[in-house]
């Protein structure tokens, strides 16, 4: 594993404010894309890394933290060959006439976390914020930073144009932190949904077909892939789950199931497990597609409706993630087994599912 990835997957603590901070939107808003969602605009797979706050054009955005402020224009350099998703920033010049959708106001708080607010209308950024950006001065908590600029398309199934502020929080070491953990909890009583689960050969797409008894019959090194989405009240936007864990049980003939692998927390997105380029691990934690018979089930992280396939055998928070990780069924006796899956959102709503299968290596 790359040393930077190793460092990013290690357990590190970060300070959470007490009480939690106010959200930066002045007025009603919806959560569009979540911090941990898979995205693949222009066929480039990457981890979103921020939260999209959906609100009408002209909605005021304020900073929930105090600290030095910068205002930048930026470009995204993204491509499939070589695979990359990176930002190029330069000081904002109000006379440049650049695309105002790509303006970022950033505030660095007392803990060294940089709060980035993107897609603000350049003409709405207060002159005092621009002045402090040039001189390196701080802004106070609650300072208006600007208003949400008009976007150019919807994200289905919501038909309205996707006007939003992208909020990102990055620690001083480059770790992407989940902004929602710093901010006041939002009401959410809707559990995630597990739409299906499949077993495939490690790093392949073709699902093992059901055998004569309706269970897939597997051999060799396999991956467990699950389709999981989540929603929040009042919105039809589809999100990825905040946390997923699994366990493996053996099902001996004529006896009770026996736990072989205890509950393992595969993902918990309080932070991203990468530093820097967010294409890293995007197709390791998520899977782009599974082929089940004649059906192709695909992750969709662009215009929507969003859908997410997660590979649940490619590592975990403790050891890190790699595509080569798998369940080595040759280490198991031939027979019946059951994978149990538990998916949760940030509010603690939980959904469960199970997939029985048969190992036949001998």
C-alpha positions in Angstrom: 0.0 0.0 0.0 1.2 3.5 -0.7 2.6 5.1 2.4 0.2 8.1 2.2 -2.8 5.7 2.1 -1.4 3.8 5.1 -1.2 7.0 7.1 -4.7 8.0 6.1 -6.2 4.7 7.1 -4.7 4.7 10.6 -6.9 5.5 13.5 -6.5 9.1 14.3 -8.7 11.3 16.6 -9.9 14.8 15.7 -11.6 17.4 17.9 -15.3 17.8 17.6 -16.9 21.0 18.9 -19.3 21.0 21.9 -22.0 22.0 21.2 -22.0 21.2 17.6 -21.8 24.1 15.1 -24.6 25.7 13.1 -25.0 24.7 9.5 -23.7 27.5 7.2 -26.9 27.8 5.2 -29.2 30.7 6.1 -32.6 29.2 5.3 -34.0 25.7 4.3 -31.8 23.3 2.6 -31.5 19.6 1.6 -28.5 17.3 1.5 -27.6 16.6 -2.1 -24.5 14.4 -2.3 -23.0 13.1 0.9 -19.4 13.3 2.0 -18.7 9.7 1.3 -20.6 9.2 -2.0 -19.1 7.6 -5.0 -19.2 9.9 -8.0 -18.2 9.3 -11.7 -18.8 12.4 -13.7 -17.1 12.1 -17.2 -16.5 8.4 -16.3 -13.9 9.3 -13.7 -14.6 7.4 -10.4 -13.8 9.4 -7.2 -14.9 9.9 -3.6 -17.0 13.1 -3.2 -15.2 14.3 -0.1 -17.7 17.0 0.8 -21.4 17.6 1.4 -23.6 19.4 -1.1 -26.1 21.8 0.6 -29.0 22.2 -1.8 -30.7 25.6 -1.5 -32.2 28.2 -3.9 -30.0 30.6 -5.8 -29.1 33.6 -3.7 -29.2 31.7 -0.4 -26.6 33.2 2.0 -23.7 31.1 3.2 -22.0 32.0 6.4 -19.0 30.5 8.1 -19.6 28.4 11.2 -16.0 28.9 12.3 -13.6 31.8 12.8 -10.2 32.0 11.2 -8.0 33.3 8.3 -10.0 33.5 5.0 -8.9 32.9 1.4 -10.9 33.4 -1.8 -9.8 31.3 -4.8 -10.7 30.5 -8.3 -10.1 26.8 -9.2 -10.1 24.2 -11.9 -10.7 20.5 -11.6 -8.1 18.3 -13.5 -9.9 14.9 -13.9 -9.3 12.1 -16.3 -9.5 8.3 -16.7 -6.0 7.8 -18.3 -4.1 8.4 -16.1 -6.8 8.2 -13.4 -6.8 11.5 -11.5 -9.0 14.1 -9.8 -7.2 17.1 -8.6 -7.7 20.8 -7.9 -5.7 23.7 -9.3 -6.2 27.0 -7.4 -5.1 30.6 -7.8 -6.1 33.8 -6.0 -9.6 35.1 -7.0 -9.6 38.2 -9.2 -13.0 39.8 -9.4 -12.0 41.4 -12.8 -11.1 38.1 -14.4 -14.6 37.1 -15.7 -13.9 33.5 -14.8 -16.8 30.9 -14.4 -18.3 32.0 -11.1 -19.5 28.4 -10.3 -15.8 27.6 -9.6 -15.1 30.1 -6.8 -14.1 28.9 -3.3 -14.0 30.7 0.0 -12.0 28.9 2.7 -11.7 29.5 6.4 -9.1 27.8 8.6 -10.3 27.2 12.1 -8.4 27.1 15.4 -7.8 23.3 15.1 -6.2 23.8 11.7 -9.1 22.4 9.7 -9.8 24.3 6.5 -13.5 24.7 5.7 -14.1 25.2 2.0 -17.3 26.6 0.5 -17.6 26.2 -3.3 -20.0 27.4 -5.9 -20.6 30.9 -4.5 -21.6 33.8 -6.7 -18.4 35.8 -7.1 -20.4 39.0 -7.3 -21.9 38.3 -3.9 -18.7 37.9 -1.9 -18.5 40.8 0.5 -15.7 43.3 -0.2 -14.5 43.0 3.4 -14.0 39.2 2.9 -12.1 39.9 -0.3 -9.9 42.4 1.5 -9.2 40.0 4.4 -8.3 37.3 1.9 -5.7 39.5 0.4 -4.2 40.5 3.7 -4.4 37.1 5.5 -6.8 38.4 8.2 -9.4 36.3 10.0 -13.2 36.4 9.8 -15.5 35.9 12.7 -18.0 33.0 13.1 -21.2 33.9 11.3 -19.6 36.1 8.7 -21.5 36.0 5.4 -19.2 34.6 2.7 -21.5 35.0 -0.3 -24.6 33.4 -1.9 -25.2 30.2 -3.8 -24.7 30.7 -7.6 -27.0 29.1 -10.3 -26.0 25.6 -11.3 -26.7 24.1 -14.7 -28.5 20.7 -14.4 -30.6 18.7 -12.0 -29.5 15.5 -10.2 -32.3 13.0 -10.5 -34.8 11.9 -9.2 -35.2 15.5 -7.9 -36.2 17.5 -11.0 -35.1 20.9 -9.8 -31.8 22.3 -10.9 -29.0 21.4 -8.5 -28.2 24.8 -7.0 -25.8 24.0 -4.1 -22.9 24.9 -2.0 -20.2 22.2 -1.7 -18.8 22.1 1.8 -15.5 20.4 2.4 -13.4 20.1 5.6 -9.8 19.1 5.3 -7.4 18.6 8.3 -3.9 20.1 8.4 -2.4 16.8 7.3 -4.7 16.6 4.3 -7.3 14.2 5.7 -10.8 14.7 4.4 -13.2 15.0 7.4 -17.0 14.5 7.3 -18.4 18.0 7.9 -21.7 16.6 9.3 -19.9 15.4 12.4 -19.0 19.0 13.3 -22.5 20.4 12.6 -25.8 20.1 14.4 -27.6 16.8 13.9 -30.2 16.7 11.2 -33.5 14.8 11.7 -33.5 11.5 9.8 -35.7 8.6 10.6 -35.3 6.7 7.3 -33.0 3.6 7.3 -30.8 2.7 4.4 -31.9 0.1 1.9 -30.0 -3.0 0.9 -31.2 -3.7 -2.7 -29.2 -6.8 -3.3 -26.0 -8.7 -2.7 -23.7 -10.8 -5.0 -20.6 -12.8 -4.8 -18.0 -12.4 -7.5 -14.5 -13.7 -8.1 -11.9 -11.3 -6.6 -11.5 -8.3 -8.9 -14.0 -9.6 -11.4 -17.5 -8.5 -12.3 -19.4 -11.7 -13.1 -21.6 -12.8 -10.2 -21.7 -16.5 -9.3 -25.1 -17.8 -10.5 -27.5 -19.5 -8.2 -27.1 -23.3 -7.9 -29.9 -25.9 -7.9 -31.0 -24.9 -4.4 -31.0 -21.2 -5.2 -27.8 -20.4 -3.5 -24.6 -19.3 -5.4 -21.9 -22.0 -5.4 -18.5 -20.4 -5.1 -14.8 -21.4 -5.1 -11.5 -19.6 -4.9 -11.0 -16.0 -3.7 -14.3 -14.1 -3.7 -15.7 -10.7 -3.1 -19.0 -9.7 -1.5 -20.7 -6.8 -3.3 -23.9 -5.1 -2.0 -26.1 -2.4 -3.5 -27.0 0.0 -0.7 -28.6 3.4 -0.8 -30.0 5.8 1.8 -32.4 8.8 1.8 -33.3 11.6 4.2 -36.8 12.9 4.9 -38.2 15.4 2.5 -35.8 14.5 -0.3 -35.4 11.8 -3.0 -31.7 12.2 -3.3 -29.9 8.8 -3.0 -26.9 8.6 -0.7 -24.4 5.9 0.2 -24.5 4.5 3.8 -22.4 6.1 6.5 -21.3 2.7 8.0 -21.4 -0.9 6.9 -20.3 -4.0 8.8 -20.4 -7.7 8.0 -20.0 -11.1 9.6 -19.7 -14.6 8.3 -21.5 -17.7 9.7 -21.1 -21.4 8.9 -24.4 -23.3 8.6 -23.6 -26.9 9.5 -26.1 -29.6 8.5 -28.8 -30.1 11.2 -27.3 -27.6 13.7 -27.4 -23.9 14.5 -25.3 -21.4 12.5 -21.9 -20.8 13.9 -20.0 -17.5 13.7 -16.8 -17.8 11.8 -15.9 -14.1 11.3 -17.3 -11.7 13.9 -18.9 -8.4 13.0 -16.3 -6.3 11.1 -16.7 -2.6 10.4 -15.9 -2.4 6.8 -16.4 1.3 6.4 -17.3 4.2 8.7 -17.1 7.5 6.8 -16.1 9.9 9.6 -13.2 10.6 7.2 -12.1 9.4 3.8 -9.4 6.7 3.9 -7.2 8.6 1.4 -5.2 11.8 1.4 -4.9 13.8 -1.8 -6.3 12.5 -5.1 -9.8 11.2 -4.4 -9.8 8.7 -7.2 -7.6 6.6 -4.8 -9.7 3.6 -3.5 -12.9 4.8 -5.3 -13.1 1.6 -7.2 -11.8 -0.5 -4.3 -14.4 0.5 -1.7 -17.0 0.9 -4.4 -17.5 -1.3 -7.4 -18.4 0.1 -10.8 -20.6 -2.8 -12.0 -21.7 -6.4 -11.4 -23.0 -8.7 -14.1 -25.6 -11.1 -12.8 -26.8 -13.3 -15.6 -28.0 -10.9 -18.4 -28.4 -8.0 -16.0 -25.8 -5.3 -15.4 -26.0 -3.6 -12.1 -23.9 -0.4 -12.0 -22.9 2.3 -9.6 -24.1 5.7 -10.8 -22.6 8.8 -9.2 -23.4 11.5 -11.7 -26.7 12.8 -13.0 -28.8 10.3 -11.1 -30.7 8.6 -9.8 -27.7 7.7 -7.8 -26.9 4.0 -7.0 -24.0 2.5 -5.1 -22.3 -0.9 -5.1 -19.9 -1.4 -2.2 -17.3 -4.2 -2.2 -17.3 -5.5 1.4 -14.3 -7.8 1.3 -11.6 -5.4 0.0 -10.4 -4.4 3.5 -11.6 -2.5 6.5 -10.7 0.6 8.6 -8.0 -1.2 10.6 -5.9 -2.9 7.9 -6.7 -0.5 5.1 -8.1 -1.3 1.6 -6.8 -3.1 -1.5 -8.4 -4.7 -4.5 -6.5 -7.9 -3.9 -8.2 -8.5 -0.5 -10.9 -11.1 -0.6 -12.5 -14.0 1.2 -10.3 -17.0 0.5 -12.8 -19.8 0.4 -10.1 -22.4 0.2 -9.5 -21.7 3.9 -13.1 -22.9 4.5 -14.6 -26.3 4.5 -16.9 -27.1 1.7 -20.5 -26.4 2.8 -23.1 -23.7 3.5 -22.3 -20.2 4.8 -24.2 -16.9 5.3 -22.9 -13.4 5.0 -24.8 -10.9 7.2 -24.7 -7.2 6.2 -25.7 -4.3 8.4 -25.8 -0.7 6.9 -26.4 2.4 9.0 -26.7 6.1 8.3 -25.3 8.9 10.4 -28.4 9.1 12.5 -28.1 5.5 13.5 -30.9 4.1 11.4 -30.0 0.5 10.4 -30.9 -1.9 7.6 -29.9 -5.6 7.5 -29.6 -8.2 4.8 -28.1 -11.7 4.4 -26.8 -13.8 1.6 -26.4 -17.6 1.8 -23.9 -19.4 -0.4 -22.2 -22.8 -0.8 -18.4 -23.3 -0.9 -17.3 -26.1 -3.2 -13.5 -26.2 -3.7 -13.0 -30.0 -3.5 
